[in-house]
């Protein structure tokens, strides 16, 4: 599989990018190099490799999933920049 100039133009159009002819050539070469490297990786035997969640052995830092009492309205609104009785007031974004 290789990337053609038309493929680069199509992807640039999807991303709403305007590319010069030299940029199209550059991206075509770069994308083809990436695909060549991916093909090399596909040839590596990974049958005995365990799937990883992370490349580093880090201890799990998840808090226990325990039910806690809900936050009271007064506490939730305490740090609000603008509040109106029981609600947060935010600037209008839709006219």
N, C-alpha and C positions, 0 to 999 in steps of 0.2 A: 504494500500500500504506500502510495506517495501522494503528496499534496501538490496540486497543479496551481497555476496562476489563477484559473477560474475559481478554484476552491478558496484561495486567499481573498479574492475580490468578493466572493459570496459571504465569507465570514466577516469581512470588513463592513459590508453592507448591513449585516445583521447587527453588528456592534455600532453602527452609525459612524464609521470612521471613513475619512477620505485619505486614501493612500496615494503617494506618488508611485511612478513606475519603479523607481529604485527601491522604495519601501516594500512594494509587492514582491520584488525579487529577493530582498533580504528576508522577509517573513516566510517566503516559500522555502528558502534554504534552511532557516532556523527550524521550521516545523518539520521538515524532512529529517533533520538531524535528531530531533526529539523522537520521531517515529522509529528511526534506526536504533536509537538507544533503547526504546521500549521493546523492540524486537530482540535485542541482546538480552534484556531482562527476562523475556519470555522463554529463553533457552536455558535459564538457570533451573537446576533441579531443586524444587522446594518441597518434595514429598515428605521429608522428615522435619520440616520446620513448623513449629506450633504457631497458630495465628496470634498476633500481638494486638493488644489494646494501645500500647505505647511502646516506643523503642527503648525507653529507660525503665529500669525496675524501680518504680516509685511505690511507696506504701500508699494504700488506699486512704484517701482523706475525705471520705464521705461521712456526713453526720448521720446518726441513726434516724430513721423515718418514724418519728413518734408524733402522735397527735398532741397539739397544744391548744390552749384556749385562744379564741379569735381576738384580734386586736380591737379595742373599743374605738368608737367613732371619735371621741375626744382626743385620744392618743394619736389616731391616724391623721387627724386634721391639725395637730399641734404644730407641725413644721411646714404646713402648707403655706406658700407665699400669699395665696388668696383663697378664702373659704367662704361659703355662704350656707349657714346652718349646718346641714349634714353632708354637703357636697364640696368637692374641689371646684374652684372657678378657674377656667382656662380661657385664653384668648380664642375668639371665634376664628375658625379656619375655613369655613364654608359660608359663602354669601347667600 
